[in-house]
Amino acid sequence: MDDLDRAIIEILQKDGRAPNARISRTLKVSEGTVRRRLNRLIHERTIRVVAIAEPEQLGFHLSAVIGLRTDPTRTASVASELAALSETEHVAITTGRYDVLIWVNLVDAKALSNFIHHKAGTMDGVRQTETFVVLNAPKRGPRAPAS
């Protein structure tokens, strides 16, 4: 990856629908160069071009971060099971107090209770959960491009 690849990524982080023609004009390279670079970045799984929905607009009025302590031999399988659930936005195996951290978007507190007591908290290998309800998320989505 070189500076041109990084510049293409930075433009797409600001506007994921930016047309190749505009990117090429901005970066002063040919549209074919942008198209080839973009196709390579996608093919090599360096980037993914996706739509990031606003949970509130989809009816999900409660977000929470849940820390899970797991049996050491089950951490990876618990993370995989959690990643397969539609409620999870992010799943990460971590160091520190929790073995796995997840971010979920749900319709309300009842749905959160159901998720914890009938899905995440009852998975084989989960020892303990701790839930943090998100009061406000000033930033969601891709990181800000480096200045």
N, C-alpha and C positions, 0 to 999 in steps of 0.2 A: 504494500500500500504506500502510495506517495502523496505529495501535497495536492495533486489534482483529485485523487480519490477522496481525500479528506474534505476538499472544498465542495465536491458533489454531495457528499454526505451532509455537510453543514447546511447546504441549501435545502436538501430534502427534509432535514430536521425542522426547518422553519416552515416549509410548505411541501408536504408529501406528494402533492399533486402538481408540482412545478413541471412544466413541459420541458422536454429535452432541448427544444429550441431556445427557451429562455435561459436555461442553465448554460448552454453553449455560448450565448451572447454575453452573459455575465462573466464567464470564465475565459472568454476569448479563445475558444477552441471549437473545432467543428462539431456539428450535431452528431455525426457518426462516431466521433471519439467519445462523446458523452454516452451515447447509446451502448457502445461496446464496453465502456468502463462500468456502467450501471448494470448491464447484463452479467458481467464477470463478478461484480460485488454480490449480486443476488445469487448467482450460481454457486459461488464459493461460500455462501452463507455468512458473509461479512456483514450484510445488512438484510433486513426484511422490510418491505414496504407494506404497512398495515394501517387500518383505520383504528383510531383510539376513540372509543365512545365515552361520552360523559355518563357515568352511572346514574346520576339523578334523572337525566333525560330518558333513561330506559326504565325508570321505576325503582331503581335501587337506591333507597334513601339512607342506608346504613352501611358504612364501611368499617372494617375492623382488621387489626393486625393480631394474629394469634401465634403465640410461641408454644411449641410443643417439645416436651422432653420425651425421648424414645429409648427403647432398648437399643443398645449400640449395634447389635446385629440386624436391626430392623429399620434403621434410619433411612437408608436409600429406598427401601420398598415403601415405607410410609410416605416419603416425599413423592414417589411415583404415583401412589394411589391418590394423594392429595392433588397432584397436578392434573389428574384425569377428571376431577370434579369441576362442573361448570361454575361453581361459586368462587373458585380460586382465581385470582388475577395474577398473583406472584407466589412462587414457592421456591424457597432457598434452604439448602443445607448449610448450617452456620456453625461457628465456634461460639463459645461463651455459655451463657446460662441455658440457652435453648439449642436443641439439635436441629430443629426445623422452624422457620418463620414463614407464615403465609399472610397474604392480604386477600380479604374477601369482600365482595359487594353483595348486599342482601336487601330485601325489600323493607324489613323492619326487625325490631328486637326479637319478636317471636321466631322469625326465620333464623336469626343468629343463634338463639337458644336451641332450636332444632338441629342446626348444623353442628354445633358443639356436642350436644348430647346424643345425637343419633348418627353422626357421620364421623367427623374428625376425632372426637374424644373416645369413640368406641373401636377405632381401628386397631387391629392386632399390632402390638408393639408400642402403642402410645401409652406413656406412663402418666403424663400430666399436661394440662393446657393452662395457659394464661392469656386472657383476652384484653385487648386494648381497643376501645371504641374510638374511631377517628372523629374528632369534633370538627376539624377543618383541614382541608388538604390544599394549601396554597400552590402546590405544584404537583402535577400528575403528568406522566408521559416522559418523553425523551429529555435528556439533560440539555442544558443550555450549551450552545456551541462555544468553544474556546475563543476568547477574544484575541 
